[in-house]
Amino acid sequence: MSSSPGLHGALWQRRYVRGPWPWRAALYLLTGVLTGVLTLAVLLLLAVAGGALAVLLVGLPLLLTLALSGIPLAALERRRLRLVDPCPLAPVHGEPNGTGLTAWLRTRLRERATWRELAYALLTAVVLWPLEAVTVGTALTVCGGLIAAPVVLAASGGEEVRVLKLWLVHSYPAAFGALLAGLALLPVFAYPLGVLAAWRATLTRALLTDSGAGARLRELDRSRSRLVDAFEAERRRIERDLHDGAQQRLVALSMTLGLARLESPAEPLAGLLAKAHGEADTALVEIRELIRGIHPQVLTDRGLGAAVEDVADRSVVPVDLDLDLPERLPGAVESGVYFAVCEALANAARHSDAARVRVSGRVARGRLVVEVADDGRGGASADDGTGLQGVADRLSVLDGRLILSSPPGGPTVFRLEVPVPGASGRP
């Protein structure tokens, strides 16, 4: 386990007591006490009430809440950890596979991170906060009692005061001597507080992350990015070869056949030439559609917004556009989202009996969010052979996801979310 890099590194520096780290460590431990007390109260309330009412089935939601209680505590701890550890904790929960509370609960209850966070909540409520309370309480009691001696003596009329319930002080010089002793003890207590806070941060990081899985996921992300780049390069090569090679040959063949028809009008050669000319024209149209299907030229030249506008103009169902997109996005993102929108519009035309479709898109919080909504009959599913599973798989390669909401009777909403590196967009 690696210790907290911020506070742990500061503990070995001579200027530790003169910097902000002792105060941040004390604040971290003090807020840990408050968090632990609140966690203990919530866990006891949910356990007692849920157990007592479980016979009447009313307590089952309370017991379910108890099982999930570690999730909000872990989210709070990840934020609170920034007091002593500048390195943020990576998220450990995955995105639900659908919309609604049921999909969210199903995903969370299957995750190992949920149960690790519940164990962390129990540890916080039973063990950690009492240890923090004793340490912080001792420091506050000793230093605070000594520093407050002159004030307490003045409040008692200047007669006498018992400092830390150990000895009597009858004069102001002795009271101020106790104050100086309290100030001198502050650096002494700064180190135990710092050590405990660093250990607490290390324990939090160890319990709220899965280092082995995290390393494997990072390597998987890197390899996936390399595969995406290789796929995009190969796709562009095929597109270029078709455009510059086969298409140009078909154009030349069609022109040659046209000239041959003009020079050989006699039957039956003229009929054969006309048929061959028609076949060449048909093949030329098909290869142009194939090139467009691989990667439309407008997407390469003008970006995702213009490409979506182009496919909307060619849609058999009227499409309303509400796009607020950056001028250009990463090529893999543009390509994946474009073909996802094409699939959604094709499904709306073929299966939903929709009269109108609305496509909206913008970048928000570092993610490209595109929604395709139609007013059709609904009932769409990723398992009904409409190609939606392929869209979801293609987006997952980009670390994105497809969220489908299509109740019977409609409306159907395809929501595409893809991370965009370096983009912030609207909050």
C-alpha positions in Angstrom: 0.0 0.0 0.0 1.3 3.4 -0.9 1.0 6.2 1.7 -0.6 9.5 1.1 1.9 11.4 -1.2 1.0 14.8 0.1 0.9 14.6 3.8 3.3 11.7 4.0 5.9 13.6 2.1 5.4 16.7 4.2 6.0 14.8 7.4 9.6 14.2 6.4 10.3 17.9 5.8 11.7 20.3 8.5 9.1 23.0 7.7 6.2 20.6 8.3 5.1 22.3 11.5 5.3 25.8 9.9 3.2 24.8 6.9 -0.5 24.1 6.5 -0.3 20.3 6.7 -0.7 20.0 10.5 -3.9 22.0 10.3 -5.1 20.0 7.3 -4.4 16.8 9.1 -6.3 18.0 12.2 -9.2 19.0 10.1 -9.2 15.7 8.2 -9.3 13.8 11.5 -11.9 16.1 13.1 -14.2 15.8 10.1 -13.6 12.0 10.2 -15.0 12.0 13.7 -18.1 13.8 12.6 -18.5 11.5 9.6 -18.0 8.4 11.7 -20.6 9.4 14.3 -23.1 10.2 11.6 -22.3 6.9 9.8 -22.8 4.9 13.0 -26.1 6.6 13.7 -27.4 5.9 10.1 -26.2 2.3 10.1 -27.8 1.6 13.5 -31.1 3.2 12.5 -31.3 1.3 9.2 -30.3 -2.0 10.7 -32.7 -1.8 13.7 -35.7 -0.4 11.7 -35.1 -2.6 8.7 -34.7 -5.8 10.9 -37.8 -4.9 13.0 -40.0 -4.2 9.9 -38.6 -6.9 7.7 -41.5 -9.3 8.7 -44.0 -6.8 7.3 -41.8 -6.3 4.1 -41.7 -2.6 4.9 -38.2 -3.0 6.2 -36.8 -4.6 3.0 -36.2 -1.2 1.4 -34.4 -0.1 4.5 -32.2 -3.2 4.5 -31.4 -2.5 0.8 -30.5 1.1 1.7 -28.2 -0.3 4.4 -26.4 -2.5 1.9 -25.9 0.6 -0.4 -25.0 3.0 2.4 -21.3 2.7 1.7 -21.7 4.4 -1.7 -22.5 7.9 -0.5 -20.0 7.6 2.3 -17.3 6.5 -0.1 -18.1 9.5 -2.4 -17.7 11.8 0.6 -14.5 10.2 1.6 -13.0 10.6 -1.8 -13.7 14.3 -1.6 -12.5 14.6 2.0 -9.3 12.7 1.2 -8.2 15.8 -0.9 -7.4 17.5 2.4 -4.3 15.4 2.9 -3.8 13.6 -0.5 -3.6 15.6 -3.7 -4.0 12.6 -5.9 -7.8 12.0 -6.6 -9.2 8.5 -6.3 -10.4 7.0 -9.6 -14.1 6.1 -9.8 -14.7 2.4 -9.2 -18.4 2.1 -10.2 -19.5 1.3 -13.7 -22.3 2.9 -15.7 -25.7 1.2 -15.5 -26.7 -0.8 -18.6 -30.0 1.0 -18.8 -32.1 3.8 -17.4 -34.1 3.9 -14.3 -33.7 2.9 -10.6 -33.9 -0.8 -11.3 -31.0 -0.8 -13.7 -28.9 1.3 -11.3 -29.7 -1.1 -8.4 -28.9 -4.2 -10.4 -25.6 -2.8 -11.5 -24.6 -1.6 -8.0 -25.5 -4.8 -6.2 -23.4 -6.9 -8.6 -20.3 -4.7 -8.1 -17.6 -5.8 -5.7 -16.9 -2.1 -5.0 -20.3 -1.7 -3.4 -19.5 -4.3 -0.8 -16.0 -3.0 -0.2 -17.5 0.4 0.5 -20.1 -1.1 2.9 -17.2 -2.8 4.7 -15.4 0.6 4.8 -18.5 2.2 6.3 -18.7 -0.4 9.1 -15.0 0.0 9.8 -15.5 3.8 10.0 -18.5 3.6 12.3 -17.0 1.0 14.7 -13.2 1.5 14.7 -11.8 4.5 12.9 -13.8 7.4 14.4 -13.2 6.5 18.1 -9.4 6.3 17.4 -9.5 9.7 15.7 -11.7 11.1 18.5 -9.2 10.0 21.1 -6.2 11.5 19.3 -7.8 14.8 18.4 -9.5 15.1 21.7 -6.2 14.6 23.6 -4.5 17.2 21.5 -7.3 19.7 22.0 -7.7 19.0 25.6 -4.0 19.3 26.5 -3.1 22.2 24.3 -6.5 24.0 24.6 -6.5 23.6 28.4 -3.1 25.1 28.8 -3.6 27.9 26.3 -7.0 28.9 27.9 -5.5 29.2 31.4 -5.3 33.0 31.5 -8.9 33.3 30.1 -10.3 30.9 32.7 -8.4 32.6 35.5 -9.8 36.0 34.4 -13.3 34.5 34.3 -12.9 33.2 37.8 -12.1 36.7 39.2 -8.3 36.1 39.3 -8.5 33.8 42.3 -7.4 30.4 41.0 -7.9 27.9 38.2 -7.2 24.2 38.0 -5.3 23.6 34.7 -6.1 20.2 33.1 -7.5 19.2 36.5 -3.9 18.5 37.6 -2.6 21.6 39.4 -3.8 25.0 40.7 -2.8 28.3 39.2 -3.2 31.3 41.5 -1.5 34.1 39.5 -1.4 35.5 36.0 2.3 34.9 35.5 1.7 31.2 36.1 -1.4 31.2 33.8 0.6 32.8 31.0 3.4 30.2 31.6 0.7 27.5 31.0 -0.3 29.3 27.8 3.3 29.3 26.6 3.6 25.6 27.5 0.4 24.9 25.4 1.9 26.8 22.4 5.1 24.8 22.8 3.2 21.5 22.7 1.4 22.4 19.5 4.3 21.3 17.3 4.7 18.2 19.4 1.1 17.1 18.8 1.4 18.1 15.1 3.4 14.9 14.3 1.1 12.3 15.9 -1.9 14.0 14.2 0.0 14.0 10.9 1.0 10.3 11.2 -2.5 9.2 12.1 -4.0 11.3 9.2 -1.5 9.8 6.7 -2.2 6.3 7.9 -6.0 7.0 7.7 -5.5 8.3 4.1 -3.5 5.3 3.1 -6.2 3.0 4.5 -8.9 4.9 2.7 -7.1 4.7 -0.6 -6.4 1.0 -0.2 -10.1 0.1 0.7 -11.8 2.4 -1.8 -9.7 1.4 -4.8 -8.8 -1.9 -6.5 -5.1 -1.4 -7.5 -4.8 -4.7 -9.4 -8.0 -4.2 -11.4 -7.1 -0.5 -11.9 -3.8 -1.4 -13.5 -5.4 -4.0 -15.7 -8.1 -1.5 -16.7 -5.5 1.1 -17.6 -3.6 -1.3 -19.7 -6.9 -2.4 -21.4 -7.7 1.2 -22.1 -4.3 1.8 -23.7 -4.5 -1.3 -25.8 -8.0 -0.4 -26.8 -6.9 3.0 -27.9 -4.2 1.5 -30.0 -6.7 -0.9 -31.6 -9.1 2.0 -32.4 -6.3 4.0 -34.0 -5.2 1.0 -36.1 -8.8 0.4 -37.1 -9.3 4.0 -38.2 -6.0 4.0 -40.2 -7.0 0.8 -42.0 -10.5 2.0 -42.7 -9.2 5.2 -44.2 -6.7 3.2 -46.3 -9.6 1.1 -47.7 -11.7 4.2 -48.3 -8.8 5.9 -50.2 -8.1 2.8 -52.3 -11.7 2.5 -53.3 -12.0 6.2 -54.0 -8.8 6.6 -56.0 -8.6 3.1 -57.5 -11.8 1.1 -58.1 -14.0 4.2 -58.5 -11.8 5.9 -61.0 -11.5 2.7 -63.0 -15.3 2.3 -63.1 -15.6 6.0 -64.2 -13.2 5.4 -67.0 -15.0 2.1 -68.0 -18.4 3.9 -68.1 -17.0 6.7 -70.3 -15.4 4.1 -72.7 -18.7 2.2 -73.0 -20.5 5.4 -73.7 -18.2 6.3 -76.5 -18.4 2.7 -77.9 -22.3 3.1 -78.0 -21.9 6.2 -80.1 -19.5 4.6 -82.5 -21.4 1.2 -82.8 -25.1 1.9 -83.1 -25.8 -1.3 -84.9 -27.7 -4.2 -83.3 -27.0 -6.4 -81.5 -23.8 -4.8 -80.4 -25.5 -1.6 -79.4 -27.9 -3.4 -77.0 -25.0 -5.2 -75.4 -23.0 -2.0 -75.0 -26.1 -0.2 -73.5 -26.5 -3.0 -71.0 -22.8 -2.9 -70.1 -23.0 0.8 -69.8 -26.0 0.5 -67.4 -24.2 -2.1 -65.3 -21.1 0.1 -65.0 -23.2 3.0 -63.9 -25.0 0.9 -61.3 -21.6 -0.5 -60.0 -20.4 3.1 -59.8 -23.4 4.2 -57.7 -22.9 1.2 -55.4 -19.2 1.8 -54.9 -19.9 5.4 -54.1 -22.5 4.3 -51.5 -19.9 1.8 -50.1 -17.4 4.6 -49.8 -19.9 6.8 -48.0 -20.8 3.9 -45.7 -17.2 3.3 -44.8 -16.6 7.0 -44.1 -18.4 9.9 -45.7 -16.3 12.6 -47.2 -18.3 15.3 -45.4 -17.3 13.8 -42.1 -13.6 14.0 -43.0 -13.8 17.5 -44.4 -16.3 19.3 -42.1 -16.8 17.3 -39.0 -19.6 15.6 -37.1 -22.1 18.4 -37.2 -22.1 18.7 -40.9 -22.2 15.0 -41.4 -25.2 14.6 -39.2 -26.9 17.5 -41.1 -26.2 15.6 -44.3 -27.7 12.3 -43.1 -30.7 14.2 -41.7 -31.4 15.8 -45.1 -31.4 12.3 -46.7 -33.6 10.8 -44.0 -37.1 9.7 -45.1 -38.4 10.9 -41.7 -38.3 14.6 -41.1 -35.5 15.5 -38.7 -35.2 18.5 -36.4 -31.6 19.3 -35.4 -30.3 21.0 -32.3 -26.6 20.6 -32.4 -24.1 22.6 -30.4 -20.8 20.8 -31.2 -17.2 21.9 -31.4 -15.7 22.5 -34.8 -13.8 19.2 -34.7 -13.7 16.2 -32.4 -11.3 13.2 -32.3 -11.7 11.2 -35.5 -12.7 8.0 -33.7 -15.3 9.8 -31.7 -16.8 11.5 -34.8 -16.9 8.2 -36.7 -18.4 6.2 -33.9 -21.1 8.7 -33.1 -21.9 9.4 -36.7 -22.7 5.7 -37.5 -24.6 5.4 -34.2 -26.8 8.3 -35.3 -27.2 6.7 -38.8 -28.4 3.5 -37.2 -30.8 5.3 -34.9 -32.3 7.2 -37.8 -32.6 4.0 -39.9 -34.4 2.3 -37.1 -36.8 5.2 -36.7 -37.6 5.0 -40.4 -37.9 1.2 -40.7 -39.4 0.1 -37.4 -41.0 2.9 -35.4 -43.5 4.4 -37.8 -42.3 7.8 -36.5 -43.6 11.0 -38.0 -40.7 13.1 -36.8 -37.3 12.7 -35.2 -35.3 15.1 -33.2 -31.5 15.0 -33.0 -29.7 17.0 -30.3 -26.0 17.1 -29.3 -23.5 19.0 -27.2 -20.4 18.5 -25.1 -21.1 18.7 -21.4 -18.6 17.9 -18.6 -16.1 16.4 -20.9 -18.5 14.1 -22.6 -20.2 14.3 -26.0 -23.9 13.7 -25.5 -26.2 13.0 -28.5 -29.9 12.2 -28.3 -32.0 10.8 -31.1 -35.7 10.9 -30.1 -38.7 9.9 -32.3 -42.4 10.0 -31.7 -43.0 6.4 -32.9 -44.6 3.4 -31.3 -41.6 2.4 -29.1 -40.7 -1.1 -28.1 -37.1 -0.9 -29.5 -34.6 -3.3 -28.0 -30.9 -4.0 -28.4 -31.7 -7.7 -28.8 -34.3 -7.4 -31.7 -31.8 -7.6 -34.5 -31.8 -3.8 -35.4 -28.1 -3.4 -35.0 -28.2 -1.6 -31.7 -26.0 -4.1 -30.0 -23.3 -3.4 -32.6 -23.7 0.4 -31.9 -23.3 -0.2 -28.2 -20.2 -2.3 -28.8 -18.7 0.3 -31.1 -19.3 3.0 -28.5 -17.9 0.9 -25.7 -14.6 0.7 -27.6 -14.5 4.5 -27.2 -15.4 4.1 -23.4 -18.8 5.4 -24.3 -22.3 3.9 -23.9 -25.7 3.7 -25.5 -28.7 4.3 -23.3 -32.0 3.2 -24.8 -35.4 4.2 -23.5 -38.3 2.8 -25.6 -41.4 2.0 -23.7 -44.4 0.5 -25.6 -46.3 3.3 -27.2 -43.2 5.5 -27.4 -41.3 7.7 -27.5 -38.0 6.1 -28.3 -34.8 7.9 -27.1 -31.3 6.9 -28.0 -28.8 8.6 -25.8 -25.1 8.4 -26.8 -22.4 9.4 -24.4 -18.7 9.4 -25.4 -15.8 10.9 -23.4 -14.0 13.7 -25.3 -10.4 14.2 -24.0 -9.6 17.8 -23.3 -13.2 19.1 -23.8 -15.2 20.6 -21.0 -18.2 22.1 -22.7 -21.1 23.3 -20.8 -21.5 22.5 -17.1 
